[in-house]
Amino acid sequence: MAKTDVILGTVKTMLDSGIDEETIIDTLSDTGISAAEAKKLIAKAKVSNDEPEAAQEMPPRDEKIASKVAEKVQAQLDNRAEEDAMRETAVHAAIEAHNIKLDEVHDDIKELHRKFDDSDDEAASAFSGQEQAGSAAVLSRINKMEVELSELTATTFALRTLLQKILDTNREVLFELQKKK
């Protein structure tokens, strides 16, 4: 009976501290109490919260135990929140690094387009006279380069779109996590 009173007092203190029921159930299950029994204890603690304080004061030793358990649980919650914040920062840094790389690739593609446009002008003037032998082979190579460049552009655009969706999803998840705090 004394052990149940101590546990009940601890649960009451945890509830008074604002710790959610799920965390209390997890904590009690760590001590070997089943989830069903933990729910019963929470219900008893809630009922006892409604009763006058004088009728259910805990002995000073039990209050110390209950407050220590509540402090430990609160410390675990604080640690978890700190870890989540670190993880969020790392994700944002990685996404920003990907965005920078995508911008660099995009700039490189623009430079290739500019060079390709310049070479088209030169190629057009070189091919204006049909005296050049092998002009069909050169034109074929240019066409292949155009196709490869188009594929590279499409791939880069798809990668950028995918990374942007990942960034948006991560922002939504982080926003939801912050709302739950």
N, C-alpha and C positions, 0 to 999 in steps of 0.2 A: 504494500500500500504506500509506503514511504517513497519507494522508487517511482511509482506512478505519479505521486504528488509532485515530485521533483521534475519529472518529465513534463507534467501538465503545466507547472509553473514556468518551465523553460519555454514551452510552446506559447504560453500566454505572453511572456516577455518578447518573444520573437514577433508575435502578432502586433504587440504594442509598438515594436520598433519599425513596423511597416514592411516586414519581410513577407514576400508572397507565399501562399500555401504550397505551391509546387516546390519551392526551395526548402520549406520546412519538412515536407514529405521526404525529399531527397536526403536531408540531414538525418532525419529519424531512421530512414532505411539504412543509412551508414552505420547506425548503432544497433542494427538487427531488428528493428521494428517493421512489421509488414506495412504495406501501403494502406490497407484497409484499417488496421489499428491506428496508423498515423492520422487518417482522416477522422476517426472517432475521437482521437485526442484533440485534434484541431476543433472539432465541433464542441467538445466539452470546454475547451479553453475559451471559445467564443461565448458560450453560454455563461461561463464563470466571469467573463468580462462584463456581462450585463448585471451581475450580482453586486451588492455593496462591497466595497474594498475591505471593510473590517471583517467580514465573514470569511475571507479567504487569503489573508496575509500569509506570505511564505516565510519560513524561518530565514534569518539573515544568511546562513550558509547556502541554502537553496537559491536565494536571490543572486548570490555571487556566482554560483554555477550557471544559473540561467543567463545572467548578464555576460559572463565569459563566452558562453556558447553563441549568444546573439552577436557579440563583438567579432567572434571568429567567422561567423556566417557573413556579417557585414564586410569584413576584410576580404573574404573570398569574392564577394560580389564586386567590391571595389577593384580587386585585382583583375577580375574578368572584364570589367569595363575598361580598365587601362590596356589590357591586351587587345581588346576590340579596337580601341582608338589607335594603337600602334599598327595593327593589321590594316586598318583603314588608311592610315598614312602611307604605308608601304604600297598598297594597291594604287593609291592616287599617284605616287611617284612612278610606279611602273607604267601606268597608263600615260602619264605625261611623257615619259621617255619614248614610248611607242609613238605618240603623236609627233614628237620631234623627229624621230626616224622617218615617219611617213611624210612629213613635210620635206625632209631632205631628199627622199626618193622622188617626191613630186617635183621638186626643183630640178633634180637631175633629168627627169623625163622632159621637163620644159626645155632644158638645155639641149637634149637630144633632138627634140622637135625643131628647135631653132637651127641646129647644125644640119638636120635633115632638109629643112626648107632651103638653107643656103646651098647645100649640095645639089638639090633639085634644080636650082637656077643655073648652077655651073654645068650640071649634066645636060640641061636643055640646050645650052649654048654649044656644048661639045658635040651633041648629037644632031645639031641643026644640019650639018653636012653629012651626007650618007657615005662619005669616003671612009669613015672609021670602020675597021674590021672588028668584029666581035661586039658590036654595040648591043646586040640582042642578049648576049651573056651578061653584060654589065647591067642592062635594064632588068633582067631576070633577078640578079642579085639585089638590086634596089627594091624590087617588088617584095622579095623575101624579107628584106630588112623592114619594110613597111608593115608586113604582116606580124613579124616578131615584135615590133614596137607597139602595134595595136594590142597584141596579146599582153604585153608587159603593162601597158596602160590600164587595161581592163583588170588585170590581176591586182595591180596596185590600188585601183579604185575599190575593188571588192574587199581587199584587206583593210583598207581605211574604213570602209563602211562597217565591217565586222568589228573592228576595234572600237569604233564609235558606239556601236550597240553594246559592247561589253562595258564600256565606260558608263553609258546610261544605266545599264542594269545594276552595276556596282553602286552608282549614286543612289538609285532607288532602294537597294538593299540597305545601304548605310543610312539613308533617311528613315527607313522603317525601324532600324535598330535604334536610332536616336530617339524616335517617337516612343519606343517602348521603355526607354530610360525614364 
